[in-house]
Amino acid sequence: MSTSIHPSAFVDEGAIIGDGTHIWHFCHVSKAASIGKNCSLGQNVFVADNVKLGDNVKVQNNVSLYEGVILEDDVFCGPSVVFTNVINPRATVSRKDSYKPTKVKRGATLGANSTIICGAMIGQYAFVGAGAVVVKDVADFSLVVGVPAVHIGWMSRHGERLDLPLTGHASAKCPATGEKYILNNDCVEVDQS
């Protein structure tokens, strides 16, 4: 395998690009960025210094990953997802020392046009609906939608909605894979038994 970088893309010297990664039209990857193996950056993606992408990350068109963003393995960013890195920006006030990190954990999906306000952590295999505005942490396996984003359900690792209440004690199987999930109060886990 090897990387594939479109001639219109700019990858600054020093950027780390993993094997099998594809970088498409009009992208810019900054010198201190790190991108894992088998990733895909769609058209017009910007990756700032000190951004880290794990393996198998898919970033669709028109997404800017600003300093402080970390995407773990298997994360999906839909078209035009927005990340911020300062809570109170002003054009005339430099706040580079105030960047807040945003971490998106393994397997999470960020729907098209969703906005992730800096400082939030998106849990593993969480699902952020299209157009949602995330202003606080999202639990593992949560399905959140709306402005601001609210928790409306639970998702499997396969990306299927689970038949579970929002809280309490229950179990459900993924309708696609049959994998079993356990709800314990406000947390969902894969049944390891």
ChimeraX commands (.cxc) that place a marker at each C-alpha (Angstrom):
marker #1 position 0.00,0.00,0.00 radius 0.5
marker #1 position 0.95,3.63,-0.32 radius 0.5
marker #1 position -0.60,7.01,0.20 radius 0.5
marker #1 position -2.52,8.80,-2.52 radius 0.5
marker #1 position -2.33,12.60,-2.56 radius 0.5
marker #1 position -4.16,14.54,-5.25 radius 0.5
marker #1 position -1.94,17.06,-7.12 radius 0.5
marker #1 position -4.14,19.96,-5.97 radius 0.5
marker #1 position -3.63,19.09,-2.26 radius 0.5
marker #1 position -0.92,20.65,-0.07 radius 0.5
marker #1 position 0.77,18.42,2.49 radius 0.5
marker #1 position 3.35,20.39,4.43 radius 0.5
marker #1 position 6.76,18.85,5.03 radius 0.5
marker #1 position 6.77,17.16,8.42 radius 0.5
marker #1 position 3.15,15.98,8.35 radius 0.5
marker #1 position 2.76,12.30,9.17 radius 0.5
marker #1 position 0.54,10.42,6.71 radius 0.5
marker #1 position -0.18,6.73,7.29 radius 0.5
marker #1 position 0.00,4.01,4.68 radius 0.5
marker #1 position -3.10,3.59,2.52 radius 0.5
marker #1 position -4.43,7.08,3.23 radius 0.5
marker #1 position -6.10,9.05,0.42 radius 0.5
marker #1 position -6.04,12.85,0.37 radius 0.5
marker #1 position -8.34,14.34,-2.26 radius 0.5
marker #1 position -8.73,17.66,-4.12 radius 0.5
marker #1 position -7.82,20.97,-2.49 radius 0.5
marker #1 position -6.90,19.60,0.95 radius 0.5
marker #1 position -4.26,21.18,3.19 radius 0.5
marker #1 position -2.47,19.13,5.85 radius 0.5
marker #1 position -0.24,21.19,8.17 radius 0.5
marker #1 position 3.31,20.25,9.11 radius 0.5
marker #1 position 2.60,19.04,12.67 radius 0.5
marker #1 position -0.52,17.01,11.81 radius 0.5
marker #1 position -0.64,13.24,12.21 radius 0.5
marker #1 position -2.95,11.09,10.08 radius 0.5
marker #1 position -3.18,7.33,10.57 radius 0.5
marker #1 position -3.41,4.43,8.13 radius 0.5
marker #1 position -6.22,3.90,5.62 radius 0.5
marker #1 position -7.82,7.31,6.17 radius 0.5
marker #1 position -9.73,9.33,3.60 radius 0.5
marker #1 position -9.82,13.13,3.48 radius 0.5
marker #1 position -12.49,14.36,1.08 radius 0.5
marker #1 position -12.33,17.48,-1.04 radius 0.5
marker #1 position -11.41,20.75,0.69 radius 0.5
marker #1 position -10.41,19.32,4.09 radius 0.5
marker #1 position -8.03,21.32,6.31 radius 0.5
marker #1 position -5.96,19.59,9.02 radius 0.5
marker #1 position -4.20,22.00,11.39 radius 0.5
marker #1 position -1.01,21.53,13.37 radius 0.5
marker #1 position -1.25,19.13,16.32 radius 0.5
marker #1 position -4.40,17.45,15.02 radius 0.5
marker #1 position -4.32,13.67,15.35 radius 0.5
marker #1 position -6.34,11.20,13.30 radius 0.5
marker #1 position -6.29,7.49,14.09 radius 0.5
marker #1 position -6.57,4.69,11.55 radius 0.5
marker #1 position -9.55,4.23,9.18 radius 0.5
marker #1 position -10.89,7.75,9.74 radius 0.5
marker #1 position -13.22,9.11,7.05 radius 0.5
marker #1 position -13.48,12.90,6.77 radius 0.5
marker #1 position -15.94,13.99,4.10 radius 0.5
marker #1 position -15.83,17.22,2.04 radius 0.5
marker #1 position -15.47,20.70,3.51 radius 0.5
marker #1 position -14.34,19.89,7.06 radius 0.5
marker #1 position -11.72,21.92,8.95 radius 0.5
marker #1 position -9.96,20.11,11.79 radius 0.5
marker #1 position -8.50,22.84,13.99 radius 0.5
marker #1 position -5.72,22.54,16.56 radius 0.5
marker #1 position -6.89,20.51,19.54 radius 0.5
marker #1 position -9.05,18.04,17.58 radius 0.5
marker #1 position -8.32,14.34,18.08 radius 0.5
marker #1 position -10.20,11.71,16.08 radius 0.5
marker #1 position -9.58,8.15,17.24 radius 0.5
marker #1 position -9.72,5.06,14.98 radius 0.5
marker #1 position -12.78,4.44,12.77 radius 0.5
marker #1 position -14.36,7.90,13.23 radius 0.5
marker #1 position -16.67,9.19,10.47 radius 0.5
marker #1 position -17.09,12.94,9.87 radius 0.5
marker #1 position -19.90,13.76,7.46 radius 0.5
marker #1 position -19.75,16.62,4.96 radius 0.5
marker #1 position -19.31,20.10,6.40 radius 0.5
marker #1 position -18.92,19.07,10.05 radius 0.5
marker #1 position -17.74,22.11,12.04 radius 0.5
marker #1 position -15.21,22.02,14.88 radius 0.5
marker #1 position -14.32,25.02,17.03 radius 0.5
marker #1 position -11.30,25.47,19.32 radius 0.5
marker #1 position -12.05,28.70,21.22 radius 0.5
marker #1 position -15.24,29.36,23.23 radius 0.5
marker #1 position -15.19,33.16,22.91 radius 0.5
marker #1 position -13.38,34.18,19.71 radius 0.5
marker #1 position -12.74,37.80,18.76 radius 0.5
marker #1 position -10.98,38.98,15.63 radius 0.5
marker #1 position -8.88,41.48,17.60 radius 0.5
marker #1 position -8.05,39.26,20.60 radius 0.5
marker #1 position -5.52,36.44,20.26 radius 0.5
marker #1 position -6.69,33.40,22.20 radius 0.5
marker #1 position -4.24,30.77,20.92 radius 0.5
marker #1 position -3.37,29.97,24.56 radius 0.5
marker #1 position -7.06,29.25,25.24 radius 0.5
marker #1 position -7.65,26.42,22.76 radius 0.5
marker #1 position -9.86,23.71,24.22 radius 0.5
marker #1 position -9.34,20.15,23.00 radius 0.5
marker #1 position -12.08,18.10,21.38 radius 0.5
marker #1 position -11.82,14.32,21.39 radius 0.5
marker #1 position -13.94,12.03,19.24 radius 0.5
marker #1 position -13.56,8.45,20.42 radius 0.5
marker #1 position -13.32,5.26,18.42 radius 0.5
marker #1 position -16.11,4.44,15.99 radius 0.5
marker #1 position -18.16,7.61,16.52 radius 0.5
marker #1 position -20.16,9.18,13.68 radius 0.5
marker #1 position -20.63,12.92,13.23 radius 0.5
marker #1 position -23.50,13.61,10.83 radius 0.5
marker #1 position -23.41,16.14,8.00 radius 0.5
marker #1 position -23.39,19.80,9.09 radius 0.5
marker #1 position -23.13,18.97,12.78 radius 0.5
marker #1 position -21.19,21.42,14.96 radius 0.5
marker #1 position -18.94,20.30,17.80 radius 0.5
marker #1 position -18.20,23.08,20.30 radius 0.5
marker #1 position -14.66,22.79,21.66 radius 0.5
marker #1 position -14.08,21.03,24.94 radius 0.5
marker #1 position -16.65,18.32,24.24 radius 0.5
marker #1 position -15.80,14.64,24.20 radius 0.5
marker #1 position -17.78,12.38,21.88 radius 0.5
marker #1 position -17.92,8.84,23.29 radius 0.5
marker #1 position -17.04,5.67,21.45 radius 0.5
marker #1 position -19.59,4.57,18.84 radius 0.5
marker #1 position -21.76,7.61,19.61 radius 0.5
marker #1 position -23.86,8.98,16.76 radius 0.5
marker #1 position -24.37,12.74,16.30 radius 0.5
marker #1 position -27.28,13.43,13.96 radius 0.5
marker #1 position -27.02,15.71,10.93 radius 0.5
marker #1 position -27.19,19.39,11.85 radius 0.5
marker #1 position -26.88,18.81,15.61 radius 0.5
marker #1 position -24.94,21.26,17.78 radius 0.5
marker #1 position -22.95,19.46,20.49 radius 0.5
marker #1 position -22.24,21.68,23.50 radius 0.5
marker #1 position -21.33,19.02,26.09 radius 0.5
marker #1 position -19.90,15.50,26.34 radius 0.5
marker #1 position -21.74,12.69,24.56 radius 0.5
marker #1 position -21.78,9.26,26.22 radius 0.5
marker #1 position -20.57,6.07,24.55 radius 0.5
marker #1 position -23.17,4.57,22.15 radius 0.5
marker #1 position -25.46,7.65,22.50 radius 0.5
marker #1 position -27.63,8.99,19.71 radius 0.5
marker #1 position -27.93,12.78,19.96 radius 0.5
marker #1 position -29.82,15.20,17.71 radius 0.5
marker #1 position -31.00,18.81,17.65 radius 0.5
marker #1 position -29.87,22.29,18.66 radius 0.5
marker #1 position -28.50,21.97,21.24 radius 0.5
marker #1 position -27.97,18.23,20.87 radius 0.5
marker #1 position -30.03,16.05,23.20 radius 0.5
marker #1 position -29.82,12.33,23.89 radius 0.5
marker #1 position -32.70,10.45,22.22 radius 0.5
marker #1 position -31.45,6.88,22.06 radius 0.5
marker #1 position -28.62,4.36,21.82 radius 0.5
marker #1 position -26.66,2.96,18.86 radius 0.5
marker #1 position -24.77,-0.28,18.27 radius 0.5
marker #1 position -21.18,-0.51,17.03 radius 0.5
marker #1 position -22.70,-1.41,13.65 radius 0.5
marker #1 position -24.60,1.91,13.55 radius 0.5
marker #1 position -28.07,0.51,14.25 radius 0.5
marker #1 position -30.51,1.97,16.75 radius 0.5
marker #1 position -30.91,-0.19,19.86 radius 0.5
marker #1 position -34.30,-0.86,21.46 radius 0.5
marker #1 position -33.34,0.50,24.87 radius 0.5
marker #1 position -34.86,3.14,27.16 radius 0.5
marker #1 position -32.78,6.26,27.80 radius 0.5
marker #1 position -32.01,5.20,31.37 radius 0.5
marker #1 position -32.54,2.27,33.71 radius 0.5
marker #1 position -31.59,-1.38,33.33 radius 0.5
marker #1 position -32.24,-3.31,30.13 radius 0.5
marker #1 position -30.61,-5.24,27.32 radius 0.5
marker #1 position -31.01,-5.32,23.55 radius 0.5
marker #1 position -29.45,-6.90,20.50 radius 0.5
marker #1 position -28.15,-5.08,17.45 radius 0.5
marker #1 position -30.71,-5.78,14.71 radius 0.5
marker #1 position -27.92,-6.20,12.13 radius 0.5
marker #1 position -25.34,-8.29,13.99 radius 0.5
marker #1 position -27.13,-9.80,17.00 radius 0.5
marker #1 position -24.45,-8.38,19.31 radius 0.5
marker #1 position -25.91,-7.87,22.82 radius 0.5
marker #1 position -25.80,-4.54,24.70 radius 0.5
marker #1 position -26.49,-3.85,28.35 radius 0.5
marker #1 position -27.94,-0.58,29.71 radius 0.5
marker #1 position -26.99,0.11,33.33 radius 0.5
marker #1 position -28.44,3.43,34.53 radius 0.5
marker #1 position -27.06,5.97,31.99 radius 0.5
marker #1 position -24.37,3.78,30.38 radius 0.5
marker #1 position -24.44,1.23,27.58 radius 0.5
marker #1 position -21.80,-1.46,27.14 radius 0.5
marker #1 position -21.29,-4.44,24.89 radius 0.5
marker #1 position -22.21,-7.63,26.76 radius 0.5
marker #1 position -18.90,-9.50,27.18 radius 0.5
marker #1 position -20.46,-12.66,28.68 radius 0.5
marker link #1:1,2 radius 0.2
marker link #1:2,3 radius 0.2
marker link #1:3,4 radius 0.2
marker link #1:4,5 radius 0.2
marker link #1:5,6 radius 0.2
marker link #1:6,7 radius 0.2
marker link #1:7,8 radius 0.2
marker link #1:8,9 radius 0.2
marker link #1:9,10 radius 0.2
marker link #1:10,11 radius 0.2
marker link #1:11,12 radius 0.2
marker link #1:12,13 radius 0.2
marker link #1:13,14 radius 0.2
marker link #1:14,15 radius 0.2
marker link #1:15,16 radius 0.2
marker link #1:16,17 radius 0.2
marker link #1:17,18 radius 0.2
marker link #1:18,19 radius 0.2
marker link #1:19,20 radius 0.2
marker link #1:20,21 radius 0.2
marker link #1:21,22 radius 0.2
marker link #1:22,23 radius 0.2
marker link #1:23,24 radius 0.2
marker link #1:24,25 radius 0.2
marker link #1:25,26 radius 0.2
marker link #1:26,27 radius 0.2
marker link #1:27,28 radius 0.2
marker link #1:28,29 radius 0.2
marker link #1:29,30 radius 0.2
marker link #1:30,31 radius 0.2
marker link #1:31,32 radius 0.2
marker link #1:32,33 radius 0.2
marker link #1:33,34 radius 0.2
marker link #1:34,35 radius 0.2
marker link #1:35,36 radius 0.2
marker link #1:36,37 radius 0.2
marker link #1:37,38 radius 0.2
marker link #1:38,39 radius 0.2
marker link #1:39,40 radius 0.2
marker link #1:40,41 radius 0.2
marker link #1:41,42 radius 0.2
marker link #1:42,43 radius 0.2
marker link #1:43,44 radius 0.2
marker link #1:44,45 radius 0.2
marker link #1:45,46 radius 0.2
marker link #1:46,47 radius 0.2
marker link #1:47,48 radius 0.2
marker link #1:48,49 radius 0.2
marker link #1:49,50 radius 0.2
marker link #1:50,51 radius 0.2
marker link #1:51,52 radius 0.2
marker link #1:52,53 radius 0.2
marker link #1:53,54 radius 0.2
marker link #1:54,55 radius 0.2
marker link #1:55,56 radius 0.2
marker link #1:56,57 radius 0.2
marker link #1:57,58 radius 0.2
marker link #1:58,59 radius 0.2
marker link #1:59,60 radius 0.2
marker link #1:60,61 radius 0.2
marker link #1:61,62 radius 0.2
marker link #1:62,63 radius 0.2
marker link #1:63,64 radius 0.2
marker link #1:64,65 radius 0.2
marker link #1:65,66 radius 0.2
marker link #1:66,67 radius 0.2
marker link #1:67,68 radius 0.2
marker link #1:68,69 radius 0.2
marker link #1:69,70 radius 0.2
marker link #1:70,71 radius 0.2
marker link #1:71,72 radius 0.2
marker link #1:72,73 radius 0.2
marker link #1:73,74 radius 0.2
marker link #1:74,75 radius 0.2
marker link #1:75,76 radius 0.2
marker link #1:76,77 radius 0.2
marker link #1:77,78 radius 0.2
marker link #1:78,79 radius 0.2
marker link #1:79,80 radius 0.2
marker link #1:80,81 radius 0.2
marker link #1:81,82 radius 0.2
marker link #1:82,83 radius 0.2
marker link #1:83,84 radius 0.2
marker link #1:84,85 radius 0.2
marker link #1:85,86 radius 0.2
marker link #1:86,87 radius 0.2
marker link #1:87,88 radius 0.2
marker link #1:88,89 radius 0.2
marker link #1:89,90 radius 0.2
marker link #1:90,91 radius 0.2
marker link #1:91,92 radius 0.2
marker link #1:92,93 radius 0.2
marker link #1:93,94 radius 0.2
marker link #1:94,95 radius 0.2
marker link #1:95,96 radius 0.2
marker link #1:96,97 radius 0.2
marker link #1:97,98 radius 0.2
marker link #1:98,99 radius 0.2
marker link #1:99,100 radius 0.2
marker link #1:100,101 radius 0.2
marker link #1:101,102 radius 0.2
marker link #1:102,103 radius 0.2
marker link #1:103,104 radius 0.2
marker link #1:104,105 radius 0.2
marker link #1:105,106 radius 0.2
marker link #1:106,107 radius 0.2
marker link #1:107,108 radius 0.2
marker link #1:108,109 radius 0.2
marker link #1:109,110 radius 0.2
marker link #1:110,111 radius 0.2
marker link #1:111,112 radius 0.2
marker link #1:112,113 radius 0.2
marker link #1:113,114 radius 0.2
marker link #1:114,115 radius 0.2
marker link #1:115,116 radius 0.2
marker link #1:116,117 radius 0.2
marker link #1:117,118 radius 0.2
marker link #1:118,119 radius 0.2
marker link #1:119,120 radius 0.2
marker link #1:120,121 radius 0.2
marker link #1:121,122 radius 0.2
marker link #1:122,123 radius 0.2
marker link #1:123,124 radius 0.2
marker link #1:124,125 radius 0.2
marker link #1:125,126 radius 0.2
marker link #1:126,127 radius 0.2
marker link #1:127,128 radius 0.2
marker link #1:128,129 radius 0.2
marker link #1:129,130 radius 0.2
marker link #1:130,131 radius 0.2
marker link #1:131,132 radius 0.2
marker link #1:132,133 radius 0.2
marker link #1:133,134 radius 0.2
marker link #1:134,135 radius 0.2
marker link #1:135,136 radius 0.2
marker link #1:136,137 radius 0.2
marker link #1:137,138 radius 0.2
marker link #1:138,139 radius 0.2
marker link #1:139,140 radius 0.2
marker link #1:140,141 radius 0.2
marker link #1:141,142 radius 0.2
marker link #1:142,143 radius 0.2
marker link #1:143,144 radius 0.2
marker link #1:144,145 radius 0.2
marker link #1:145,146 radius 0.2
marker link #1:146,147 radius 0.2
marker link #1:147,148 radius 0.2
marker link #1:148,149 radius 0.2
marker link #1:149,150 radius 0.2
marker link #1:150,151 radius 0.2
marker link #1:151,152 radius 0.2
marker link #1:152,153 radius 0.2
marker link #1:153,154 radius 0.2
marker link #1:154,155 radius 0.2
marker link #1:155,156 radius 0.2
marker link #1:156,157 radius 0.2
marker link #1:157,158 radius 0.2
marker link #1:158,159 radius 0.2
marker link #1:159,160 radius 0.2
marker link #1:160,161 radius 0.2
marker link #1:161,162 radius 0.2
marker link #1:162,163 radius 0.2
marker link #1:163,164 radius 0.2
marker link #1:164,165 radius 0.2
marker link #1:165,166 radius 0.2
marker link #1:166,167 radius 0.2
marker link #1:167,168 radius 0.2
marker link #1:168,169 radius 0.2
marker link #1:169,170 radius 0.2
marker link #1:170,171 radius 0.2
marker link #1:171,172 radius 0.2
marker link #1:172,173 radius 0.2
marker link #1:173,174 radius 0.2
marker link #1:174,175 radius 0.2
marker link #1:175,176 radius 0.2
marker link #1:176,177 radius 0.2
marker link #1:177,178 radius 0.2
marker link #1:178,179 radius 0.2
marker link #1:179,180 radius 0.2
marker link #1:180,181 radius 0.2
marker link #1:181,182 radius 0.2
marker link #1:182,183 radius 0.2
marker link #1:183,184 radius 0.2
marker link #1:184,185 radius 0.2
marker link #1:185,186 radius 0.2
marker link #1:186,187 radius 0.2
marker link #1:187,188 radius 0.2
marker link #1:188,189 radius 0.2
marker link #1:189,190 radius 0.2
marker link #1:190,191 radius 0.2
marker link #1:191,192 radius 0.2
marker link #1:192,193 radius 0.2
view
